[in-house]
């Protein structure tokens, strides 16, 4: 997973340039942990979320995500399902085992039966398919934070 992440971000049905992504100024102090293995993809997600008014912290692995979750509270975790080391689903499970009820949005190319089964018993978990639709991402993030 390298440069392909950039083609995963789409606005509507047409591809988009980051400079053309409209800003949605929101008065929010919500803190989002972004977990993505590819640096360009992490940066792109961070920019989108910052332009929407969110505070972000980014990490590259599941282990780093677990550590970050132990260091401070977050209002949302946006994580790839497939990560080096422990996967996004494992980060979710560890978070719940440690008593954290932070909402999760998991990004995945294909949702496995195991993933659906694990997530079915958990509240505040959403899944978005890749390639991402930027408008859908913004909607799901806002909705997940508001519902928490």
N, C-alpha and C positions, 0 to 999 in steps of 0.2 A: 504494500500500500504506500505509494509515493505520490507522484504527480496526478494520479487518477482522482485524488480527493478534490482537486480544483474543478474538475468537470462535474463533480457531484453537486455543486452548488448551482442551482438554477432558479431563476425567478419566472414563475409561470412555466410556459413551455419553451421559452427561449433562454439561452445561456445569457449570463450577465457579467459585466465588468464590475469589480468592487467599487470603483469610483462612481458607478451609476446606481448603487444600491441606495434607495432613499433612506434618510434618517427618520426615525420615529422618536422625537424627543419626548421622553417619559420622565416624570419626576419620581424616580425610584432609587432606593438605596439597596436594592436586592443584590446579593452577592452570589455569583454563579461560578462553580468549579467546572472548568472545561477539561476533559480528558481525551486527548487524541494523540496517536503515535506520530503522525506526520506534522512536522513543524509548520509547513505552509497551511495545512488544513486548520491547525490550532490557531494560527494567526488570523486566518480568515474568519473563523467562528468568533474569536475575540473581538475583531473589528465590527462585525455585524452586531454583536451583543452590546458593545460599548456605544455604538451609534444609536442604540435603542435606550441608552441611559443606564445600563446595568454595570455593576462593578464585576470584573472577572479576574480569576486566577487560573492559570493554565499549567497542566502537567502532562508528561508524555507516557506515563505507564500506570497500570493498575496499582502497583505498589506505592507509587508517588501519590496516587489519589487517596489510598487508605491513610497514608501519613498525613496528607493535607486535611482530610476530614477529622482527624484526631487533634489537629492544631487549632481549628477555629470552626464556628458554625457557618454553614452555607444555606442559602434559600433554595438552591437547585443544583443538581449535578447533571451536566450534559456530557455523556461519555459514549465513546465507541464501544460496541460489543466486543470486537476483535482488537485486543491490545497485546503488546509484548508482555510476557510474564502472566500475571493474572488478568482475566478478561473483565469486561465491564459488568457482566452478570455476577461475577464473584465479588467485585467491589460492592455492588448492590447488596448481596447477601451478607457480607462482612459488616456493612453499614447497619443493616437491620439487626444483626446479632449483637452489635454494640449499642443498640437502643436508639440509633439515629433514625428519625422518621423524615429526613429530607427527601423531597420529591426527586425522582430520577427521570431523565429522558435518555433512552438508549438509542444509539444510532447503529443500524445494522444493514448489511447487504441482504441477508436472508435470516429470517427468524426461524430457529429450529424448534422442534417439538419440545425439547427439554427446556428451552428458554421460555416458551409459552406456558409450560406447566409451572415452572418456578415463579414466573411473574403473575400467574393467575391468582395466587394467594396473597399478593402484596398490594397494598394501597399506594397511591401516589407514584405509580410507575407508568410511563408512556414509552412507546417505541416509535421511532421514525425510520422509514426506509431510505436507503441511499439509492440513487442520487437524491440529495436534499432539495426541497423547494424552499427558498428563502422565506417567502411569505408564510408558508406552513410552519417553518421553524419558529419564526417570530410569534405566531399565534399560539403554538403549543407551549413555548417558554412562558409567555405572558399568562396563559390559562393555568399552567402548572403552578406558577408562583402565587397567583391570585387564590387558587383553590387550597393552598397549604395553610 
